[in-house]
């Protein structure tokens, strides 16, 4: 029987993008913490990604817009680290 790992909302934008994704000193697998072994043990991994991954559009400025749901392209490395399928 196949095991499927499902997650709730995964936000890689906003502060995660600003302080983690764009910080080259943080390895992509570190963001998943204790959940990573569970994800890697599953046959398939599905997440609800709560942001777009893009460099398009205008840079976010907290003083002009409260919410920001865009992550830098390096976020893909974080998804690959957990072998996210969908």
C-alpha positions as CSV (number, residue, x, y, z in Angstrom):
1,X,0.0,0.0,0.0
2,X,1.3,3.5,-0.9
3,X,1.8,6.1,1.7
4,X,0.8,9.7,0.9
5,X,1.9,12.6,3.0
6,X,-0.5,15.6,2.9
7,X,0.2,18.9,4.5
8,X,-1.9,22.0,5.2
9,X,-0.8,25.4,4.1
10,X,2.9,25.8,3.3
11,X,3.9,29.5,3.1
12,X,7.2,30.2,1.6
13,X,6.5,33.9,0.9
14,X,6.3,36.8,3.3
15,X,8.8,36.6,6.2
16,X,9.9,33.0,5.3
17,X,11.0,34.3,1.9
18,X,12.7,37.4,3.4
19,X,14.6,35.7,6.2
20,X,14.9,32.0,5.1
21,X,14.6,31.5,1.4
22,X,16.8,34.4,0.4
23,X,19.4,33.5,3.1
24,X,22.0,31.5,1.3
25,X,23.4,30.2,4.6
26,X,20.3,28.2,5.3
27,X,20.2,24.8,3.6
28,X,16.8,23.9,2.0
29,X,16.2,20.8,4.0
30,X,16.4,22.8,7.3
31,X,13.1,24.5,6.9
32,X,11.2,21.2,7.2
33,X,12.6,20.3,10.7
34,X,11.3,17.2,12.3
35,X,8.7,16.7,9.5
36,X,11.3,16.0,6.8
37,X,11.8,12.3,7.7
38,X,8.0,11.8,7.6
39,X,7.8,13.4,4.2
40,X,10.7,11.5,2.8
41,X,9.3,8.2,4.1
42,X,6.1,8.6,2.1
43,X,5.6,7.4,-1.5
44,X,4.1,10.7,-2.6
45,X,4.0,14.2,-1.0
46,X,1.3,16.8,-1.6
47,X,1.3,20.3,-0.1
48,X,-1.0,23.3,-0.2
49,X,1.5,25.9,-1.4
50,X,0.2,29.3,-0.2
51,X,2.3,31.4,-2.5
52,X,3.5,31.9,-6.0
53,X,7.2,31.3,-6.9
54,X,8.2,34.1,-9.2
55,X,10.4,37.1,-9.8
56,X,7.7,38.9,-11.8
57,X,5.8,41.9,-10.4
58,X,6.7,44.7,-8.0
59,X,8.8,44.1,-4.9
60,X,6.8,43.9,-1.7
61,X,6.9,46.8,0.7
62,X,5.2,46.2,4.1
63,X,4.4,49.9,4.4
64,X,2.2,49.9,1.2
65,X,0.8,46.3,1.2
66,X,0.1,44.2,4.3
67,X,0.2,40.8,2.6
68,X,2.8,39.3,0.2
69,X,2.4,35.8,-1.2
70,X,5.4,35.5,-3.5
71,X,8.6,33.6,-2.9
72,X,11.9,33.8,-4.7
73,X,12.8,31.1,-7.2
74,X,15.2,29.5,-4.6
75,X,12.0,28.3,-2.9
76,X,12.0,25.5,-5.5
77,X,15.1,24.1,-3.8
78,X,13.2,23.9,-0.5
79,X,10.4,21.9,-2.2
80,X,13.0,19.6,-3.9
81,X,14.6,19.0,-0.5
82,X,11.3,17.4,0.8
83,X,10.7,15.7,-2.6
84,X,7.3,17.4,-2.9
85,X,5.4,15.8,-5.8
86,X,2.4,18.1,-6.0
